[in-house]
Amino acid sequence: MTDQTSNAPSITADAGRATALVVYVLYLLSIPSFALFALIGVIIAYMSRGGALGLGRAHLEDQIRIWWIAFLWGVAIFVLTIVGWILSPVLIGFPLLWLAWVVGFVVMLWFTVKSAFGLIALLEGRQVGGWLS
């Protein structure tokens, strides 16, 4: 009698991979949705990480981490923008508003690139690591 074990991955080994894929897509669509899809994505990631294992869990954890980094930078940018508007009558506010815009653009670009590289890593079956991969 021969062993009929399958080489197909088990369901538990891939738990979380499909969810991580959905979250990456939502993150990449966050720019046209004014970050609404990113918020939905992080909620899904939080709800799904408990049942995820291995690669899926690693990607969900990384998605949560990058969302929090972008969110905290967003709060700082918002505060800088408010200070810039308040100080605009004395002209010092304009450089602060410009700085807020530049930093906001960089954070948006980082979030998008990090999400795209994470999606590529997930599709290739690799762990996430570094600040971009």
GROMACS elastic network, one bead per residue, 0.5 to 0.9 nm:
[ bonds ]
;  ai    aj funct       b0    kb
    5     8     6  0.88463   500
    6     9     6  0.81292   500
    7    10     6  0.88113   500
    9    12     6  0.83532   500
    9    13     6  0.64858   500
    9    14     6  0.70766   500
   10    13     6  0.52266   500
   10    14     6  0.66520   500
   10    15     6  0.87915   500
   11    14     6  0.53680   500
   11    15     6  0.61407   500
   12    15     6  0.50084   500
   12    16     6  0.87074   500
   12    51     6  0.87465   500
   12    52     6  0.78327   500
   12    53     6  0.69286   500
   13    16     6  0.86513   500
   13    17     6  0.89646   500
   13    52     6  0.83560   500
   13    53     6  0.61792   500
   13    54     6  0.66665   500
   13    55     6  0.81371   500
   13    56     6  0.84471   500
   14    17     6  0.55823   500
   14    18     6  0.78535   500
   14    52     6  0.77541   500
   14    53     6  0.70183   500
   14    54     6  0.76293   500
   14    55     6  0.74527   500
   14    56     6  0.65869   500
   15    18     6  0.73862   500
   15    19     6  0.81690   500
   15    51     6  0.68073   500
   15    53     6  0.57235   500
   15    54     6  0.80413   500
   15    55     6  0.85204   500
   15    56     6  0.62263   500
   15    57     6  0.79293   500
   16    19     6  0.50570   500
   16    20     6  0.59501   500
   16    21     6  0.85261   500
   16    45     6  0.88873   500
   16    48     6  0.67741   500
   16    49     6  0.69028   500
   16    51     6  0.70571   500
   16    53     6  0.66020   500
   16    54     6  0.84293   500
   16    55     6  0.77820   500
   16    57     6  0.60471   500
   16    59     6  0.83888   500
   16    60     6  0.74738   500
   17    20     6  0.50313   500
   17    21     6  0.61934   500
   17    22     6  0.87338   500
   17    52     6  0.77570   500
   17    53     6  0.86760   500
   17    55     6  0.69301   500
   17    57     6  0.77122   500
   17    59     6  0.78730   500
   17    60     6  0.84486   500
   17   122     6  0.75139   500
   18    21     6  0.50344   500
   18    22     6  0.63624   500
   18    23     6  0.87296   500
   18    56     6  0.77558   500
   19    22     6  0.50626   500
   19    23     6  0.62011   500
   19    24     6  0.86486   500
   19    44     6  0.76819   500
   19    45     6  0.72693   500
   19    48     6  0.71215   500
   19    49     6  0.89000   500
   19    52     6  0.88551   500
   19    56     6  0.77267   500
   19    60     6  0.80249   500
   20    23     6  0.50359   500
   20    24     6  0.61671   500
   20    25     6  0.86580   500
   20    44     6  0.89044   500
   20    45     6  0.71111   500
   20    48     6  0.87638   500
   20    56     6  0.62090   500
   20    57     6  0.81790   500
   20    59     6  0.62058   500
   20    60     6  0.56564   500
   20    63     6  0.79943   500
   20   119     6  0.82635   500
   20   122     6  0.79798   500
   21    24     6  0.52024   500
   21    25     6  0.63512   500
   21    26     6  0.87286   500
   21    56     6  0.88856   500
   21    59     6  0.89562   500
   21   119     6  0.66735   500
   21   122     6  0.73954   500
   21   123     6  0.82167   500
   22    25     6  0.51563   500
   22    26     6  0.62412   500
   22    27     6  0.86361   500
   22    41     6  0.76636   500
   22    44     6  0.88003   500
   23    27     6  0.60759   500
   23    28     6  0.85973   500
   23    37     6  0.87526   500
   23    38     6  0.78863   500
   23    40     6  0.82462   500
   23    42     6  0.71652   500
   23    44     6  0.70786   500
   23    45     6  0.67401   500
   23    60     6  0.81044   500
   23    63     6  0.77000   500
   24    28     6  0.61777   500
   24    29     6  0.86161   500
   24    38     6  0.88355   500
   24    41     6  0.76372   500
   24    63     6  0.77438   500
   24   115     6  0.58575   500
   24   116     6  0.73454   500
   24   118     6  0.74368   500
   24   119     6  0.59437   500
   25    28     6  0.51024   500
   25    29     6  0.62487   500
   25    30     6  0.86832   500
   25    37     6  0.89104   500
   25    41     6  0.84836   500
   25   115     6  0.83013   500
   25   116     6  0.86449   500
   25   119     6  0.80024   500
   26    29     6  0.50397   500
   26    30     6  0.61872   500
   26    36     6  0.89003   500
   26    37     6  0.51621   500
   26    38     6  0.58513   500
   26    39     6  0.87352   500
   26    40     6  0.75092   500
   26    41     6  0.56444   500
   27    30     6  0.50788   500
   27    31     6  0.81324   500
   27    35     6  0.79982   500
   27    37     6  0.63114   500
   27    39     6  0.84233   500
   27    40     6  0.88199   500
   27    41     6  0.64655   500
   27    42     6  0.85640   500
   27    63     6  0.87765   500
   27    67     6  0.88541   500
   27   111     6  0.80807   500
   27   112     6  0.72208   500
   27   115     6  0.65320   500
   27   116     6  0.87692   500
   28    31     6  0.70532   500
   28    32     6  0.89545   500
   28    37     6  0.84628   500
   28    38     6  0.80088   500
   28   111     6  0.85246   500
   28   112     6  0.59553   500
   28   113     6  0.87157   500
   28   115     6  0.65388   500
   28   116     6  0.70707   500
   29    32     6  0.60405   500
   29    33     6  0.65122   500
   29    34     6  0.88705   500
   29    35     6  0.81065   500
   29    36     6  0.89376   500
   29    37     6  0.64239   500
   29    38     6  0.76440   500
   29   112     6  0.89634   500
   30    34     6  0.59032   500
   30    36     6  0.62219   500
   30    38     6  0.52005   500
   30    39     6  0.84096   500
   30   112     6  0.85213   500
   31    34     6  0.52684   500
   31    35     6  0.59414   500
   31    36     6  0.86192   500
   31    37     6  0.84383   500
   31    38     6  0.86562   500
   31   108     6  0.79602   500
   31   112     6  0.83873   500
   32    35     6  0.76780   500
   32    36     6  0.89608   500
   32    37     6  0.89162   500
   33    36     6  0.54441   500
   33    37     6  0.61304   500
   33    38     6  0.84347   500
   34    37     6  0.77826   500
   34    38     6  0.86209   500
   35    38     6  0.50491   500
   35    39     6  0.64164   500
   35    40     6  0.88003   500
   36    39     6  0.52057   500
   36    40     6  0.64041   500
   36    41     6  0.86062   500
   37    41     6  0.59345   500
   37    42     6  0.86322   500
   38    42     6  0.61994   500
   38    43     6  0.85957   500
   38    67     6  0.75521   500
   39    42     6  0.53093   500
   39    43     6  0.63187   500
   39    44     6  0.87030   500
   39    67     6  0.82386   500
   40    43     6  0.51843   500
   40    44     6  0.62648   500
   40    45     6  0.86648   500
   41    44     6  0.51017   500
   41    45     6  0.61291   500
   41    46     6  0.86511   500
   41    63     6  0.85555   500
   41    64     6  0.88591   500
   42    46     6  0.60889   500
   42    47     6  0.85320   500
   42    60     6  0.86689   500
   42    63     6  0.70898   500
   42    64     6  0.58830   500
   42    67     6  0.68236   500
   42    68     6  0.89733   500
   43    46     6  0.51609   500
   43    47     6  0.62117   500
   43    48     6  0.86216   500
   43    64     6  0.87674   500
   44    47     6  0.51077   500
   44    48     6  0.60452   500
   44    49     6  0.85075   500
   45    48     6  0.51949   500
   45    49     6  0.59027   500
   45    60     6  0.55586   500
   45    61     6  0.77323   500
   45    63     6  0.72140   500
   45    64     6  0.66767   500
   46    49     6  0.56584   500
   46    50     6  0.78042   500
   46    60     6  0.77614   500
   46    61     6  0.83699   500
   46    64     6  0.71955   500
   47    50     6  0.69847   500
   47    51     6  0.86467   500
   48    51     6  0.58972   500
   48    52     6  0.64884   500
   48    57     6  0.85823   500
   48    60     6  0.79141   500
   49    52     6  0.50140   500
   49    53     6  0.80313   500
   49    56     6  0.80636   500
   49    57     6  0.57524   500
   49    58     6  0.88210   500
   49    60     6  0.60851   500
   49    61     6  0.72217   500
   50    53     6  0.82904   500
   50    57     6  0.80519   500
   51    57     6  0.81496   500
   52    55     6  0.82965   500
   52    56     6  0.57843   500
   52    58     6  0.86236   500
   52    60     6  0.82054   500
   53    56     6  0.58097   500
   53    58     6  0.78588   500
   54    57     6  0.53939   500
   54    58     6  0.63227   500
   54    59     6  0.88401   500
   55    58     6  0.51277   500
   55    59     6  0.62839   500
   55    60     6  0.86506   500
   55   122     6  0.77910   500
   55   125     6  0.74242   500
   55   126     6  0.74269   500
   55   127     6  0.62076   500
   55   128     6  0.86915   500
   56    59     6  0.52655   500
   56    60     6  0.61826   500
   56    61     6  0.86399   500
   56   122     6  0.80474   500
   56   127     6  0.89079   500
   57    60     6  0.50840   500
   57    61     6  0.60940   500
   57    62     6  0.85598   500
   58    61     6  0.52052   500
   58    62     6  0.62272   500
   58    63     6  0.86538   500
   58   127     6  0.68322   500
   58   128     6  0.71395   500
   59    62     6  0.50345   500
   59    63     6  0.60960   500
   59    64     6  0.86597   500
   59   118     6  0.74243   500
   59   119     6  0.88894   500
   59   122     6  0.73936   500
   59   127     6  0.71727   500
   59   128     6  0.64639   500
   60    63     6  0.50082   500
   60    64     6  0.62797   500
   60    65     6  0.86222   500
   61    64     6  0.52093   500
   61    65     6  0.62280   500
   61    66     6  0.87942   500
   62    66     6  0.61581   500
   62    67     6  0.85159   500
   62   118     6  0.85841   500
   62   128     6  0.72804   500
   62   129     6  0.86228   500
   63    66     6  0.53154   500
   63    67     6  0.61639   500
   63    68     6  0.87092   500
   63   115     6  0.77928   500
   63   118     6  0.84557   500
   64    67     6  0.51820   500
   64    68     6  0.63217   500
   64    69     6  0.87668   500
   65    68     6  0.52857   500
   65    69     6  0.63239   500
   65    70     6  0.87531   500
   66    69     6  0.50451   500
   66    70     6  0.61550   500
   66    71     6  0.84591   500
   66   111     6  0.70262   500
   66   114     6  0.80135   500
   66   115     6  0.85251   500
   67    70     6  0.51844   500
   67    71     6  0.59824   500
   67    72     6  0.86045   500
   67   111     6  0.78513   500
   68    72     6  0.60482   500
   68    73     6  0.84659   500
   69    72     6  0.53272   500
   69    73     6  0.62309   500
   69    74     6  0.85101   500
   69   107     6  0.89992   500
   69   111     6  0.89456   500
   70    73     6  0.51174   500
   70    74     6  0.59974   500
   70    75     6  0.87256   500
   70   107     6  0.63992   500
   70   108     6  0.77316   500
   70   110     6  0.86317   500
   70   111     6  0.68194   500
   71    75     6  0.63104   500
   71    76     6  0.87467   500
   72    75     6  0.51049   500
   72    76     6  0.63869   500
   72    77     6  0.86390   500
   73    76     6  0.50610   500
   73    77     6  0.60953   500
   73    78     6  0.85406   500
   73   103     6  0.85248   500
   73   104     6  0.79352   500
   73   107     6  0.72724   500
   74    78     6  0.60607   500
   74    79     6  0.86426   500
   74   104     6  0.71219   500
   74   107     6  0.80696   500
   75    78     6  0.50327   500
   75    79     6  0.62869   500
   75    80     6  0.86182   500
   76    79     6  0.51739   500
   76    80     6  0.61724   500
   76    81     6  0.85912   500
   76   100     6  0.87276   500
   77    81     6  0.60622   500
   77    82     6  0.86542   500
   77    99     6  0.87394   500
   77   100     6  0.53960   500
   77   101     6  0.80195   500
   77   103     6  0.72586   500
   77   104     6  0.65519   500
   78    81     6  0.50379   500
   78    82     6  0.62889   500
   78    83     6  0.86998   500
   78   100     6  0.77605   500
   79    82     6  0.51464   500
   79    83     6  0.62426   500
   79    84     6  0.84933   500
   79   100     6  0.89937   500
   80    83     6  0.51385   500
   80    84     6  0.60028   500
   80    85     6  0.86502   500
   80    96     6  0.66550   500
   80    97     6  0.72119   500
   80    99     6  0.83121   500
   80   100     6  0.61171   500
   81    85     6  0.61752   500
   81    86     6  0.85986   500
   81    93     6  0.85157   500
   81    96     6  0.69714   500
   81    97     6  0.55338   500
   81    98     6  0.88418   500
   81    99     6  0.87261   500
   81   100     6  0.59662   500
   81   101     6  0.83383   500
   82    85     6  0.51607   500
   82    86     6  0.62235   500
   82    87     6  0.86256   500
   82    97     6  0.85244   500
   83    86     6  0.50861   500
   83    87     6  0.61140   500
   83    88     6  0.84987   500
   83    93     6  0.69993   500
   83    96     6  0.76447   500
   83    97     6  0.83724   500
   84    87     6  0.51566   500
   84    88     6  0.59383   500
   84    92     6  0.74148   500
   84    94     6  0.62976   500
   84    95     6  0.76487   500
   84    96     6  0.50247   500
   84    97     6  0.51552   500
   84    98     6  0.87236   500
   84   100     6  0.84251   500
   85    88     6  0.51204   500
   85    89     6  0.80912   500
   85    93     6  0.59263   500
   85    94     6  0.77691   500
   85    96     6  0.84809   500
   85    97     6  0.72358   500
   86    89     6  0.72678   500
   86    90     6  0.87815   500
   86    93     6  0.69044   500
   87    90     6  0.56316   500
   87    91     6  0.65473   500
   87    92     6  0.58664   500
   87    94     6  0.78154   500
   87    96     6  0.86371   500
   88    92     6  0.60540   500
   88    94     6  0.57636   500
   88    95     6  0.89719   500
   88    96     6  0.88275   500
   88    97     6  0.86315   500
   89    92     6  0.79236   500
   89    93     6  0.74072   500
   90    93     6  0.70324   500
   91    94     6  0.58358   500
   91    95     6  0.80240   500
   92    95     6  0.61065   500
   92    96     6  0.69710   500
   93    96     6  0.50445   500
   93    97     6  0.61204   500
   93    98     6  0.86174   500
   94    97     6  0.50500   500
   94    98     6  0.61905   500
   94    99     6  0.85600   500
   95    99     6  0.60664   500
   95   100     6  0.85573   500
   96   100     6  0.61068   500
   96   101     6  0.85984   500
   97   100     6  0.50227   500
   97   101     6  0.62330   500
   97   102     6  0.87118   500
   98   101     6  0.51020   500
   98   102     6  0.62578   500
   98   103     6  0.86326   500
   99   102     6  0.51290   500
   99   103     6  0.60534   500
   99   104     6  0.83345   500
  100   103     6  0.52547   500
  100   104     6  0.58999   500
  100   105     6  0.85049   500
  101   104     6  0.50614   500
  101   105     6  0.61365   500
  101   106     6  0.86621   500
  102   105     6  0.51318   500
  102   106     6  0.62411   500
  102   107     6  0.86877   500
  103   106     6  0.50431   500
  103   107     6  0.61497   500
  103   108     6  0.85487   500
  104   107     6  0.51596   500
  104   108     6  0.61204   500
  104   109     6  0.85260   500
  105   108     6  0.50919   500
  105   109     6  0.60577   500
  105   110     6  0.85317   500
  106   109     6  0.50371   500
  106   110     6  0.60275   500
  106   111     6  0.85359   500
  107   110     6  0.50338   500
  107   111     6  0.60568   500
  107   112     6  0.85376   500
  108   111     6  0.51755   500
  108   112     6  0.61823   500
  108   113     6  0.86154   500
  109   112     6  0.51857   500
  109   113     6  0.60689   500
  109   114     6  0.83835   500
  110   113     6  0.52203   500
  110   114     6  0.58339   500
  110   115     6  0.83467   500
  110   132     6  0.80776   500
  111   114     6  0.52007   500
  111   115     6  0.60491   500
  111   116     6  0.86024   500
  112   115     6  0.51238   500
  112   116     6  0.61582   500
  112   117     6  0.86624   500
  113   116     6  0.50238   500
  113   117     6  0.60985   500
  113   118     6  0.83772   500
  113   132     6  0.70644   500
  113   133     6  0.89637   500
  114   117     6  0.52366   500
  114   118     6  0.59887   500
  114   119     6  0.85462   500
  114   131     6  0.72757   500
  114   132     6  0.50439   500
  114   133     6  0.67109   500
  115   119     6  0.60940   500
  115   120     6  0.86382   500
  115   132     6  0.84669   500
  115   133     6  0.88537   500
  116   119     6  0.50771   500
  116   120     6  0.62850   500
  116   121     6  0.86489   500
  116   133     6  0.87769   500
  117   120     6  0.50408   500
  117   121     6  0.61207   500
  117   122     6  0.85661   500
  117   128     6  0.85347   500
  117   132     6  0.64499   500
  117   133     6  0.52149   500
  118   121     6  0.50130   500
  118   122     6  0.60989   500
  118   123     6  0.86027   500
  118   126     6  0.89458   500
  118   127     6  0.85078   500
  118   128     6  0.62510   500
  118   129     6  0.87665   500
  118   132     6  0.78242   500
  118   133     6  0.59965   500
  119   122     6  0.50576   500
  119   123     6  0.61790   500
  119   124     6  0.85826   500
  120   123     6  0.51495   500
  120   124     6  0.61862   500
  120   125     6  0.85732   500
  120   126     6  0.85441   500
  120   133     6  0.85479   500
  121   124     6  0.50800   500
  121   125     6  0.60607   500
  121   127     6  0.65599   500
  121   128     6  0.65399   500
  121   133     6  0.70592   500
  122   126     6  0.57750   500
  122   127     6  0.71306   500
  122   128     6  0.78794   500
  123   126     6  0.76976   500
  127   133     6  0.86145   500
  128   131     6  0.89806   500
  128   132     6  0.84997   500
  128   133     6  0.57496   500
  129   132     6  0.72897   500
  129   133     6  0.54428   500
  130   133     6  0.56629   500
